[in-house]
Amino acid sequence: MKNFKRLSLLLFIVIFISGINAESFGSFEDDKSNLKWSGDIKLNNRNYLDIENEIETTLEINLNLKYERDNSELYADFEYLTDDDSFNLNEAYVRLFYDNFDFLAGKKKVIWGKGDKLHVIDNINPEDYSDFINEDYLDRKISEKMLKIDYYIGNGNFEIIFIPEFNYSKLPEEGFWVQKETRYIQNLENELESYGLYLLDMGVITNTELNSMREYFKDETSYPDYDKIEESTFGLRYTNSIKGFDFGFSYYNGRMKLPSYSKLSLYNIGYSLSGLTPDPSVTELNGYVENIDPHYDKVEVFGFEFSKILLGINTRGEIGYFKTEDSSGDNPDIRNHKVSWVIGGDRDFPVSNINLNLQLKSEKILKEDEIKKNSLPLQGYNYDINYNKDGNYFKNLLVAKLSDSYNHEKIEPEIIYYVNIESEDYVLENNIEFLLKDNLSMKMIYKIFEGEEDTQFGQFDDNDYAALNFEYSF
């Protein structure tokens, strides 16, 4: 709240200095036609096929308000969810239009890159993984409070983004979509709880000391707040188009949106509680807990993007170089430098309205020899945050989408296949959407997750589901 007030004050100062008075926005009473509103109501029903009698029903209401004048715009996007009775302000910003630049302040979602819902240089907004990747890419994005300038030079656009505080991606701690890393830490917490109760029964510690153990673990495994001005995020992007070739360069300076931590400390906790060693003291356990050090690595991302129609294929691509603070690659608690890219395209076929969209997302982690050195020889355990049990530091995700439409786009079937090539885990989604009447649509979805339990998609092997969703737009 304090930071939002500061942002509001800064916005007021900028508007005042720019010479924009209240009349520039006009009066709602004098010109109500400038106020536009729209939205949708979604009723989602999901049946988990491998979990007996598990059906989820949620109602989502979205309302968008936009007030426009010749040189300014106000926008707000509200959302209400019945499953947790939450009311959210997804986006809310003011935009001022000048001769050759725009100025924006408020909460906003910004997408960088030319990929089709698959990116490597789109690092501005974090993501909400509460429903894993089942939500649309834009819907998963979490809006950020930012100041943004778009400066236009000919066909080019130069973007400057400043975010006064860092926010990270949301990883669920309960429900069907808790990821394996979170479950691992939760299991350790349960083991510590059981050991604490054992010490309590043995008369080694008191109830007060047991509660202190619990609170200490929660405090030390909580991720820190990065709300100081030194932790602000900064981004630059230049895009242009020359003879049908769209391209762009970008620079991001902030933190990674997914966490890092000391795997060695987590291992030491688990090993000391395994019964293979003498019973550890509370002081010894607290020492391991203190060194878990959950954090988000600082990173600079240098990016390039492009798109062009080649031989009838809408070709697109992105590449990014991720530079962290571990330049030598030997720090086990910080992610190594890496290079990531997306390459792909889509093409229409002269059969019905078929469109085939193929994209390959690749990642090459650098200094992999240093990763292998961070291991415990006797236990055969590698404690580097970058470690891959298969020893493969070049990973590829293939996404294939086949879509069609019938009856004047009133029936739209689609098949989407995600597969991690090296680990062979995948997601297969079949869906078909019907436009029932006016703005009312119905969508049927069948989604399958397969793979080993320690893989990205295989960890949700029991979460196959069928869904029936309705959406009314207004």
The 8 nearest C-alpha neighbors of each residue, nearest first, counted from 0:
[[1, 3, 2, 4, 5, 6, 7, 144],
 [0, 2, 4, 3, 5, 6, 7, 226],
 [3, 1, 5, 4, 0, 6, 163, 164],
 [2, 4, 6, 0, 5, 1, 7, 144],
 [5, 3, 7, 1, 2, 6, 8, 0],
 [4, 6, 2, 8, 3, 7, 9, 1],
 [5, 7, 3, 9, 4, 8, 10, 2],
 [8, 6, 4, 10, 9, 5, 3, 11],
 [9, 7, 5, 11, 10, 6, 4, 12],
 [8, 10, 6, 12, 11, 7, 5, 13],
 [9, 11, 7, 13, 8, 12, 6, 14],
 [10, 12, 8, 14, 9, 13, 15, 7],
 [11, 13, 15, 9, 10, 14, 16, 8],
 [14, 12, 10, 16, 15, 11, 17, 9],
 [15, 13, 17, 11, 19, 12, 16, 10],
 [14, 16, 12, 18, 17, 13, 19, 11],
 [15, 17, 13, 18, 14, 12, 19, 11],
 [18, 16, 14, 15, 19, 13, 12, 20],
 [17, 19, 15, 16, 20, 14, 13, 23],
 [18, 20, 14, 17, 15, 23, 21, 16],
 [21, 19, 22, 23, 18, 15, 14, 24],
 [20, 22, 23, 24, 19, 25, 26, 14],
 [21, 23, 25, 24, 20, 26, 19, 68],
 [24, 22, 21, 25, 20, 19, 68, 70],
 [25, 23, 22, 21, 68, 71, 26, 67],
 [24, 26, 22, 23, 27, 21, 68, 30],
 [25, 27, 29, 28, 30, 24, 22, 31],
 [26, 28, 31, 30, 29, 25, 34, 33],
 [27, 29, 26, 30, 31, 25, 32, 33],
 [30, 28, 26, 27, 31, 25, 32, 33],
 [31, 29, 32, 27, 28, 33, 26, 25],
 [30, 32, 27, 33, 34, 28, 29, 26],
 [33, 31, 34, 30, 35, 27, 66, 29],
 [34, 32, 31, 67, 66, 30, 35, 68],
 [33, 35, 66, 32, 31, 65, 67, 36],
 [36, 34, 65, 64, 66, 33, 37, 32],
 [35, 37, 64, 63, 65, 34, 38, 62],
 [38, 36, 63, 473, 62, 64, 35, 39],
 [39, 37, 62, 61, 473, 63, 472, 36],
 [38, 40, 472, 61, 471, 473, 60, 41],
 [39, 41, 60, 471, 470, 59, 61, 472],
 [42, 40, 470, 59, 469, 58, 43, 60],
 [41, 43, 58, 469, 468, 57, 470, 59],
 [42, 44, 468, 57, 56, 41, 467, 58],
 [43, 45, 56, 467, 466, 55, 468, 57],
 [46, 44, 466, 55, 54, 465, 56, 47],
 [45, 47, 54, 465, 464, 48, 466, 53],
 [48, 46, 464, 50, 53, 49, 463, 462],
 [47, 49, 464, 50, 463, 46, 465, 51],
 [50, 48, 461, 47, 51, 463, 462, 464],
 [51, 49, 47, 48, 53, 52, 461, 462],
 [50, 52, 53, 49, 48, 47, 54, 46],
 [53, 51, 54, 50, 47, 46, 48, 49],
 [54, 52, 51, 47, 50, 46, 55, 48],
 [53, 55, 46, 45, 52, 47, 56, 44],
 [56, 54, 45, 44, 46, 57, 53, 43],
 [57, 55, 44, 43, 45, 54, 58, 42],
 [58, 56, 43, 82, 42, 81, 59, 55],
 [57, 59, 42, 81, 41, 80, 43, 60],
 [58, 60, 80, 41, 79, 40, 57, 42],
 [61, 59, 40, 79, 78, 39, 41, 80],
 [62, 60, 78, 38, 39, 77, 40, 79],
 [61, 63, 38, 77, 76, 37, 78, 64],
 [64, 62, 76, 37, 36, 38, 75, 77],
 [63, 65, 36, 75, 74, 35, 76, 62],
 [64, 66, 74, 35, 73, 34, 36, 67],
 [65, 67, 34, 73, 33, 72, 35, 74],
 [68, 66, 72, 33, 71, 65, 73, 34],
 [67, 69, 71, 70, 24, 72, 33, 66],
 [68, 70, 71, 67, 96, 23, 72, 24],
 [71, 69, 96, 68, 95, 97, 72, 23],
 [70, 72, 95, 68, 94, 96, 69, 67],
 [71, 73, 67, 94, 66, 93, 68, 95],
 [72, 74, 93, 66, 65, 92, 67, 94],
 [73, 75, 65, 91, 92, 64, 93, 66],
 [74, 76, 91, 64, 90, 63, 77, 65],
 [75, 77, 63, 90, 89, 62, 88, 91],
 [78, 76, 88, 62, 61, 89, 87, 63],
 [79, 77, 61, 87, 60, 86, 88, 62],
 [78, 80, 86, 60, 59, 85, 87, 61],
 [81, 79, 59, 85, 84, 82, 58, 83],
 [80, 82, 84, 58, 83, 57, 59, 79],
 [83, 81, 57, 80, 84, 58, 56, 85],
 [82, 84, 85, 81, 80, 86, 57, 79],
 [85, 83, 81, 80, 82, 86, 79, 58],
 [86, 84, 80, 83, 79, 87, 81, 82],
 [85, 87, 79, 78, 80, 84, 88, 77],
 [88, 86, 78, 89, 77, 79, 85, 80],
 [87, 89, 77, 90, 76, 78, 86, 91],
 [90, 88, 76, 77, 87, 142, 78, 91],
 [89, 91, 106, 76, 107, 75, 88, 142],
 [92, 90, 75, 106, 74, 105, 76, 107],
 [91, 93, 105, 104, 74, 106, 73, 94],
 [94, 92, 73, 104, 103, 72, 74, 105],
 [93, 95, 103, 72, 102, 71, 73, 92],
 [94, 96, 71, 102, 101, 70, 103, 72],
 [97, 95, 101, 70, 71, 100, 94, 102],
 [96, 98, 100, 99, 101, 95, 70, 102],
 [99, 97, 100, 96, 101, 151, 70, 150],
 [98, 100, 151, 97, 150, 101, 152, 96],
 [99, 101, 150, 97, 149, 151, 98, 96],
 [102, 100, 96, 149, 95, 148, 97, 150],
 [101, 103, 148, 95, 94, 147, 96, 149],
 [104, 102, 94, 147, 93, 146, 148, 95],
 [105, 103, 146, 92, 93, 145, 147, 10],
 [104, 106, 92, 144, 145, 91, 107, 93],
 [107, 105, 144, 90, 91, 143, 142, 92],
 [108, 106, 142, 90, 143, 105, 109, 144],
 [107, 109, 142, 124, 143, 110, 140, 141],
 [108, 110, 107, 111, 123, 124, 142, 121],
 [111, 109, 121, 112, 108, 123, 124, 137],
 [112, 110, 121, 120, 109, 113, 122, 123],
 [113, 111, 114, 304, 121, 120, 118, 317],
 [112, 114, 315, 304, 316, 305, 306, 115],
 [115, 113, 117, 118, 112, 116, 316, 315],
 [114, 116, 117, 113, 118, 358, 315, 344],
 [117, 115, 136, 114, 118, 137, 135, 113],
 [118, 116, 114, 115, 119, 341, 360, 358],
 [117, 119, 114, 121, 120, 112, 116, 341],
 [118, 120, 121, 340, 339, 319, 317, 318],
 [121, 119, 122, 319, 118, 302, 112, 111],
 [120, 122, 111, 119, 118, 110, 123, 112],
 [123, 121, 120, 124, 251, 125, 111, 119],
 [122, 124, 121, 109, 125, 110, 234, 251],
 [123, 125, 141, 122, 140, 142, 143, 108],
 [126, 124, 168, 167, 141, 256, 140, 123],
 [127, 125, 140, 168, 139, 141, 128, 169],
 [126, 128, 169, 139, 129, 168, 140, 141],
 [129, 127, 131, 130, 170, 169, 126, 171],
 [130, 128, 171, 131, 127, 170, 176, 169],
 [129, 131, 128, 133, 176, 132, 134, 127],
 [130, 132, 128, 129, 133, 176, 134, 127],
 [133, 131, 134, 130, 128, 135, 136, 139],
 [134, 132, 131, 130, 135, 136, 139, 128],
 [135, 133, 132, 139, 138, 136, 130, 131],
 [134, 136, 138, 137, 139, 133, 132, 116],
 [137, 135, 139, 138, 116, 134, 140, 132],
 [138, 136, 140, 139, 135, 116, 108, 134],
 [137, 139, 135, 140, 136, 134, 141, 127],
 [140, 138, 127, 126, 136, 137, 134, 135],
 [139, 141, 126, 137, 138, 125, 124, 127],
 [142, 140, 126, 125, 124, 127, 139, 143],
 [141, 143, 108, 107, 106, 124, 89, 90],
 [144, 142, 106, 107, 145, 124, 141, 108],
 [145, 143, 106, 105, 162, 107, 142, 146],
 [146, 144, 162, 105, 161, 104, 143, 106],
 [145, 147, 104, 161, 103, 160, 162, 105],
 [148, 146, 160, 103, 159, 102, 145, 104],
 [147, 149, 102, 159, 101, 158, 150, 103],
 [148, 150, 158, 101, 100, 157, 156, 151],
 [151, 149, 100, 157, 156, 99, 148, 158],
 [150, 152, 156, 99, 155, 100, 157, 153],
 [151, 153, 155, 154, 156, 150, 99, 157],
 [154, 152, 155, 151, 156, 239, 99, 150],
 [155, 153, 239, 152, 240, 156, 151, 241],
 [154, 156, 239, 152, 153, 238, 151, 157],
 [155, 157, 151, 238, 237, 150, 152, 158],
 [156, 158, 237, 150, 149, 236, 151, 155],
 [159, 157, 149, 236, 235, 148, 237, 150],
 [158, 160, 235, 148, 147, 234, 149, 157],
 [161, 159, 147, 234, 233, 146, 235, 158],
 [160, 162, 233, 146, 145, 232, 163, 147],
 [161, 163, 145, 232, 231, 164, 144, 233],
 [164, 162, 231, 228, 161, 232, 145, 165],
 [165, 163, 231, 226, 162, 230, 225, 227],
 [164, 166, 225, 231, 230, 232, 226, 167],
 [167, 165, 164, 125, 168, 256, 225, 143],
 [168, 166, 256, 125, 169, 257, 165, 255],
 [167, 169, 125, 126, 256, 127, 257, 170],
 [168, 170, 127, 128, 126, 167, 171, 129],
 [169, 171, 128, 129, 168, 172, 127, 177],
 [172, 170, 129, 177, 173, 169, 128, 176],
 [173, 171, 177, 170, 181, 174, 182, 178],
 [174, 172, 171, 177, 175, 176, 129, 182],
 [173, 175, 176, 177, 172, 171, 129, 130],
 [174, 176, 177, 173, 462, 459, 130, 129],
 [175, 177, 174, 130, 178, 131, 129, 171],
 [176, 178, 171, 172, 173, 175, 174, 181],
 [179, 177, 181, 180, 176, 182, 458, 170],
 [178, 180, 182, 181, 183, 177, 458, 453],
 [181, 179, 183, 182, 178, 184, 177, 185],
 [180, 182, 184, 183, 179, 178, 185, 177],
 [181, 183, 185, 179, 180, 184, 186, 178],
 [184, 182, 186, 180, 181, 185, 179, 187],
 [183, 185, 187, 181, 186, 182, 188, 180],
 [186, 184, 182, 188, 187, 183, 181, 189],
 [187, 185, 189, 183, 188, 184, 182, 190],
 [188, 186, 190, 184, 189, 185, 191, 183],
 [187, 189, 185, 191, 186, 190, 192, 184],
 [188, 190, 192, 186, 187, 191, 193, 185],
 [191, 189, 187, 193, 192, 188, 194, 186],
 [192, 190, 194, 188, 189, 193, 195, 187],
 [191, 193, 189, 195, 190, 194, 188, 196],
 [194, 192, 190, 196, 195, 191, 189, 197],
 [193, 195, 197, 191, 196, 192, 190, 198],
 [196, 194, 192, 198, 197, 193, 209, 191],
 [195, 197, 199, 193, 194, 198, 200, 192],
 [196, 198, 194, 200, 195, 199, 193, 201],
 [199, 197, 201, 195, 203, 196, 200, 204],
 [198, 200, 196, 202, 204, 197, 201, 203],
 [201, 199, 197, 202, 198, 196, 203, 204],
 [202, 200, 198, 199, 203, 197, 204, 196],
 [201, 203, 199, 200, 204, 198, 205, 197],
 [204, 202, 198, 201, 199, 205, 200, 197],
 [205, 203, 199, 202, 198, 208, 209, 206],
 [204, 206, 208, 207, 199, 209, 202, 203],
 [207, 205, 209, 208, 210, 204, 199, 211],
 [206, 208, 210, 205, 209, 211, 204, 212],
 [207, 209, 211, 205, 210, 206, 204, 212],
 [210, 208, 206, 212, 211, 207, 195, 205],
 [211, 209, 213, 207, 212, 208, 214, 206],
 [210, 212, 208, 214, 209, 213, 215, 207],
 [213, 211, 209, 215, 210, 214, 208, 216],
 [212, 214, 210, 211, 216, 215, 217, 209],
 [215, 213, 217, 211, 216, 212, 218, 210],
 [214, 216, 218, 212, 217, 213, 211, 219],
 [215, 217, 219, 213, 218, 214, 220, 212],
 [218, 216, 214, 220, 215, 219, 221, 213],
 [219, 217, 215, 221, 216, 220, 214, 222],
 [218, 220, 216, 221, 217, 289, 215, 288],
 [221, 219, 217, 218, 216, 293, 222, 291],
 [222, 220, 218, 219, 217, 223, 293, 216],
 [221, 223, 293, 294, 220, 224, 219, 258],
 [224, 222, 225, 221, 294, 293, 295, 220],
 [225, 223, 226, 222, 165, 166, 227, 164],
 [224, 226, 165, 230, 227, 164, 223, 166],
 [225, 227, 164, 224, 165, 230, 228, 163],
 [228, 226, 229, 230, 225, 164, 231, 163],
 [227, 229, 230, 231, 163, 226, 164, 225],
 [230, 228, 227, 231, 226, 164, 225, 163],
 [231, 229, 228, 227, 225, 164, 165, 226],
 [232, 230, 163, 164, 228, 162, 229, 165],
 [231, 233, 253, 162, 252, 161, 165, 163],
 [232, 234, 161, 252, 160, 251, 162, 253],
 [235, 233, 251, 160, 250, 159, 252, 161],
 [236, 234, 159, 250, 249, 158, 160, 251],
 [237, 235, 249, 158, 248, 157, 250, 238],
 [236, 238, 157, 248, 247, 156, 158, 249],
 [239, 237, 247, 156, 155, 246, 248, 236],
 [238, 240, 155, 246, 154, 245, 247, 156],
 [241, 239, 245, 244, 243, 246, 154, 242],
 [240, 242, 244, 243, 245, 239, 154, 246],
 [243, 241, 244, 240, 245, 307, 239, 308],
 [242, 244, 241, 240, 307, 245, 308, 306],
 [245, 243, 307, 241, 240, 242, 306, 246],
 [246, 244, 240, 306, 305, 239, 243, 307],
 [247, 245, 305, 304, 239, 238, 240, 244],
 [246, 248, 238, 304, 237, 303, 239, 305],
 [249, 247, 303, 237, 302, 236, 304, 238],
 [250, 248, 236, 302, 235, 301, 303, 237],
 [249, 251, 301, 235, 234, 300, 302, 236],
 [252, 250, 234, 300, 299, 233, 253, 235],
 [253, 251, 299, 233, 232, 298, 234, 300],
 [254, 252, 232, 298, 297, 251, 233, 299],
 [255, 253, 297, 298, 296, 295, 256, 252],
 [254, 256, 296, 257, 295, 298, 297, 253],
 [255, 257, 167, 168, 125, 254, 258, 295],
 [258, 256, 255, 168, 295, 167, 259, 296],
 [259, 257, 295, 294, 256, 293, 260, 255],
 [258, 260, 294, 295, 293, 332, 333, 384],
 [261, 259, 293, 292, 332, 291, 262, 294],
 [260, 262, 291, 332, 263, 264, 292, 265],
 [263, 261, 382, 265, 264, 266, 260, 384],
 [262, 264, 266, 382, 261, 265, 267, 383],
 [265, 263, 267, 287, 266, 291, 262, 261],
 [266, 264, 262, 268, 263, 267, 269, 291],
 [265, 267, 263, 269, 264, 268, 270, 262],
 [268, 266, 264, 270, 265, 269, 271, 263],
 [269, 267, 265, 271, 266, 270, 287, 264],
 [268, 270, 266, 272, 267, 271, 273, 265],
 [271, 269, 273, 267, 272, 268, 266, 275],
 [270, 272, 268, 269, 273, 276, 267, 279],
 [273, 271, 269, 270, 274, 268, 278, 190],
 [274, 272, 270, 275, 271, 269, 276, 268],
 [273, 275, 276, 272, 271, 277, 278, 270],
 [274, 276, 273, 277, 271, 270, 272, 278],
 [277, 275, 274, 271, 278, 273, 270, 272],
 [278, 276, 279, 274, 275, 271, 272, 280],
 [277, 279, 276, 280, 271, 272, 274, 275],
 [280, 278, 277, 283, 271, 281, 284, 272],
 [279, 281, 283, 282, 284, 278, 285, 277],
 [280, 282, 284, 283, 285, 279, 212, 286],
 [281, 283, 285, 280, 284, 286, 279, 287],
 [284, 282, 286, 280, 281, 285, 279, 287],
 [285, 283, 281, 287, 286, 282, 288, 280],
 [286, 284, 288, 282, 287, 283, 289, 281],
 [287, 285, 283, 289, 284, 288, 282, 290],
 [286, 288, 284, 264, 290, 285, 289, 268],
 [287, 289, 285, 290, 286, 291, 284, 216],
 [288, 290, 286, 287, 291, 285, 219, 292],
 [289, 291, 292, 287, 288, 264, 286, 261],
 [292, 290, 261, 264, 288, 289, 260, 293],
 [291, 293, 290, 260, 261, 294, 289, 219],
 [294, 292, 260, 222, 259, 291, 220, 258],
 [293, 295, 259, 258, 222, 260, 292, 296],
 [296, 294, 258, 255, 259, 254, 297, 257],
 [297, 295, 254, 255, 298, 333, 294, 259],
 [296, 298, 254, 253, 323, 255, 295, 324],
 [299, 297, 323, 254, 322, 253, 252, 296],
 [298, 300, 252, 322, 251, 321, 323, 253],
 [299, 301, 321, 251, 320, 250, 319, 302],
 [302, 300, 250, 320, 319, 249, 299, 251],
 [303, 301, 319, 249, 248, 318, 120, 300],
 [302, 304, 248, 318, 247, 317, 249, 319],
 [305, 303, 317, 247, 246, 316, 112, 113],
 [306, 304, 246, 245, 316, 315, 113, 247],
 [305, 307, 315, 245, 314, 244, 316, 113],
 [308, 306, 244, 314, 313, 309, 243, 245],
 [307, 309, 313, 312, 314, 311, 310, 306],
 [308, 310, 312, 311, 307, 314, 313, 306],
 [311, 309, 312, 308, 313, 314, 346, 307],
 [310, 312, 309, 308, 313, 346, 347, 314],
 [313, 311, 346, 309, 308, 310, 314, 345],
 [312, 314, 308, 344, 345, 307, 346, 309],
 [315, 313, 344, 307, 306, 312, 308, 343],
 [316, 314, 306, 343, 344, 305, 113, 342],
 [315, 317, 342, 341, 305, 304, 114, 113],
 [318, 316, 304, 341, 340, 303, 112, 305],
 [319, 317, 340, 303, 302, 339, 341, 304],
 [318, 320, 302, 339, 301, 338, 120, 300],
 [319, 321, 338, 301, 300, 337, 322, 302],
 [322, 320, 300, 337, 336, 299, 338, 319],
 [321, 323, 336, 299, 298, 300, 320, 324],
 [324, 322, 298, 325, 336, 297, 335, 321],
 [323, 325, 326, 297, 322, 298, 333, 296],
 [326, 324, 328, 323, 327, 335, 330, 333],
 [325, 327, 328, 324, 323, 336, 335, 322],
 [328, 326, 325, 329, 366, 330, 369, 335],
 [327, 329, 325, 335, 366, 326, 369, 330],
 [328, 330, 369, 327, 331, 370, 325, 373],
 [329, 331, 332, 333, 328, 325, 383, 327],
 [332, 330, 383, 384, 333, 329, 382, 373],
 [331, 333, 261, 330, 260, 384, 383, 259],
 [334, 332, 331, 330, 325, 296, 335, 259],
 [333, 335, 385, 384, 336, 332, 325, 323],
 [336, 334, 328, 325, 337, 365, 323, 333],
 [335, 337, 322, 321, 365, 323, 364, 326],
 [336, 338, 364, 321, 365, 363, 320, 335],
 [337, 339, 320, 363, 319, 362, 321, 364],
 [340, 338, 362, 319, 361, 318, 119, 363],
 [339, 341, 318, 317, 361, 360, 119, 319],
 [342, 340, 360, 317, 316, 359, 361, 318],
 [343, 341, 316, 359, 358, 315, 317, 340],
 [344, 342, 358, 357, 315, 314, 359, 316],
 [343, 345, 314, 313, 315, 357, 356, 312],
 [344, 346, 356, 313, 355, 312, 357, 354],
 [345, 347, 312, 355, 354, 313, 348, 311],
 [346, 348, 354, 353, 355, 349, 352, 345],
 [347, 349, 350, 353, 354, 346, 352, 351],
 [350, 348, 351, 347, 352, 353, 354, 346],
 [351, 349, 348, 352, 353, 347, 354, 403],
 [350, 352, 353, 349, 403, 404, 348, 405],
 [353, 351, 403, 404, 350, 354, 348, 347],
 [352, 354, 403, 348, 402, 351, 347, 350],
 [353, 355, 347, 402, 346, 401, 348, 403],
 [356, 354, 401, 345, 346, 400, 357, 347],
 [355, 357, 345, 400, 399, 344, 401, 354],
 [358, 356, 399, 343, 344, 398, 345, 400],
 [359, 357, 343, 398, 342, 397, 344, 399],
 [358, 360, 397, 342, 341, 396, 343, 398],
 [359, 361, 341, 396, 395, 340, 397, 358],
 [362, 360, 395, 340, 339, 394, 396, 359],
 [361, 363, 339, 394, 393, 338, 364, 395],
 [362, 364, 393, 338, 337, 392, 365, 339],
 [365, 363, 337, 392, 336, 362, 393, 335],
 [364, 366, 337, 367, 336, 363, 335, 328],
 [367, 365, 328, 368, 369, 364, 370, 335],
 [366, 368, 370, 369, 365, 364, 371, 392],
 [369, 367, 370, 371, 366, 372, 328, 365],
 [368, 370, 329, 372, 367, 371, 366, 328],
 [371, 369, 367, 368, 372, 373, 383, 386],
 [370, 372, 368, 369, 373, 374, 367, 381],
 [373, 371, 369, 370, 374, 368, 329, 381],
 [374, 372, 371, 370, 381, 383, 382, 331],
 [373, 375, 381, 380, 372, 382, 376, 371],
 [374, 376, 380, 378, 379, 377, 381, 373],
 [377, 375, 379, 378, 374, 380, 381, 373],
 [376, 378, 379, 375, 380, 374, 381, 373],
 [379, 377, 380, 375, 376, 374, 381, 270],
 [378, 380, 376, 375, 377, 381, 374, 382],
 [379, 381, 375, 378, 374, 382, 376, 377],
 [382, 380, 374, 373, 383, 375, 386, 379],
 [381, 383, 262, 263, 374, 373, 380, 384],
 [382, 384, 331, 386, 385, 381, 373, 370],
 [383, 385, 386, 332, 331, 334, 382, 262],
 [386, 384, 383, 334, 387, 370, 335, 331],
 [387, 385, 383, 384, 370, 388, 381, 382],
 [386, 388, 390, 389, 391, 385, 392, 384],
 [387, 389, 390, 386, 391, 381, 380, 392],
 [390, 388, 391, 387, 422, 392, 386, 421],
 [391, 389, 387, 388, 392, 386, 371, 367],
 [390, 392, 389, 393, 387, 394, 388, 421],
 [393, 391, 364, 363, 394, 390, 367, 387],
 [392, 394, 363, 391, 362, 364, 395, 361],
 [395, 393, 362, 361, 392, 421, 363, 396],
 [394, 396, 361, 360, 420, 419, 397, 362],
 [397, 395, 419, 360, 418, 359, 420, 361],
 [396, 398, 359, 418, 417, 358, 360, 419],
 [399, 397, 417, 358, 416, 357, 359, 396],
 [400, 398, 357, 416, 415, 356, 358, 397],
 [399, 401, 415, 356, 414, 355, 416, 402],
 [402, 400, 355, 414, 413, 354, 356, 415],
 [403, 401, 413, 354, 353, 412, 400, 414],
 [402, 404, 353, 352, 412, 411, 354, 413],
 [405, 403, 411, 408, 410, 352, 412, 406],
 [406, 404, 410, 408, 407, 409, 411, 403],
 [405, 407, 409, 408, 410, 404, 411, 434],
 [406, 408, 409, 405, 404, 410, 411, 434],
 [409, 407, 404, 405, 410, 406, 411, 434],
 [408, 410, 434, 406, 407, 433, 405, 411],
 [411, 409, 433, 405, 408, 404, 432, 406],
 [410, 412, 404, 432, 431, 403, 408, 405],
 [413, 411, 431, 403, 430, 402, 432, 404],
 [412, 414, 402, 430, 401, 429, 431, 403],
 [413, 415, 429, 401, 400, 428, 402, 430],
 [416, 414, 400, 428, 399, 427, 429, 401],
 [415, 417, 427, 399, 398, 426, 428, 400],
 [418, 416, 398, 426, 425, 397, 427, 399],
 [419, 417, 425, 397, 396, 420, 424, 423],
 [420, 418, 396, 423, 424, 422, 421, 395],
 [419, 421, 423, 395, 418, 422, 396, 397],
 [420, 422, 423, 419, 394, 395, 391, 424],
 [421, 423, 424, 419, 420, 454, 450, 451],
 [424, 422, 420, 419, 421, 418, 425, 450],
 [425, 423, 450, 449, 457, 419, 422, 456],
 [424, 426, 418, 417, 449, 456, 448, 419],
 [425, 427, 448, 417, 447, 416, 449, 428],
 [428, 426, 416, 447, 446, 415, 417, 425],
 [427, 429, 446, 415, 414, 445, 416, 447],
 [430, 428, 414, 445, 444, 413, 446, 415],
 [431, 429, 444, 413, 443, 412, 445, 428],
 [430, 432, 412, 443, 411, 442, 413, 433],
 [431, 433, 442, 411, 441, 410, 412, 443],
 [434, 432, 410, 441, 440, 409, 435, 442],
 [433, 435, 440, 409, 436, 439, 410, 441],
 [436, 434, 440, 439, 433, 441, 437, 409],
 [437, 435, 439, 434, 438, 440, 433, 409],
 [436, 438, 439, 435, 434, 440, 471, 472],
 [439, 437, 472, 471, 436, 440, 473, 434],
 [438, 440, 471, 436, 435, 437, 470, 434],
 [441, 439, 434, 435, 470, 433, 469, 438],
 [440, 442, 469, 433, 432, 468, 470, 434],
 [441, 443, 432, 468, 431, 467, 433, 469],
 [442, 444, 467, 430, 431, 466, 432, 468],
 [445, 443, 430, 466, 465, 429, 446, 467],
 [444, 446, 465, 429, 428, 464, 430, 466],
 [445, 447, 428, 464, 463, 427, 429, 465],
 [446, 448, 463, 427, 426, 428, 449, 445],
 [449, 447, 426, 460, 463, 456, 425, 459],
 [448, 450, 457, 460, 425, 424, 456, 426],
 [457, 451, 449, 424, 452, 456, 425, 423],
 [450, 452, 457, 453, 454, 424, 458, 449],
 [451, 453, 458, 457, 454, 450, 460, 459],
 [452, 454, 451, 458, 457, 455, 179, 450],
 [455, 453, 457, 451, 452, 456, 458, 424],
 [454, 456, 457, 458, 453, 424, 459, 419],
 [457, 455, 458, 454, 424, 459, 425, 448],
 [450, 456, 458, 451, 449, 452, 460, 454],
 [457, 459, 452, 456, 460, 453, 454, 455],
 [460, 458, 457, 462, 461, 456, 448, 176],
 [459, 461, 448, 457, 449, 462, 458, 450],
 [462, 460, 459, 49, 463, 50, 448, 458],
 [461, 463, 459, 460, 47, 464, 49, 448],
 [464, 462, 447, 446, 48, 461, 448, 47],
 [465, 463, 47, 48, 46, 446, 445, 462],
 [464, 466, 445, 46, 444, 45, 446, 47],
 [467, 465, 45, 444, 44, 443, 46, 468],
 [466, 468, 443, 44, 442, 43, 444, 45],
 [469, 467, 43, 442, 42, 441, 44, 466],
 [468, 470, 441, 42, 41, 440, 442, 43],
 [471, 469, 41, 440, 40, 439, 42, 472],
 [470, 472, 439, 40, 39, 438, 440, 41],
 [473, 471, 39, 438, 38, 470, 40, 439],
 [472, 38, 37, 39, 471, 438, 40, 36]]
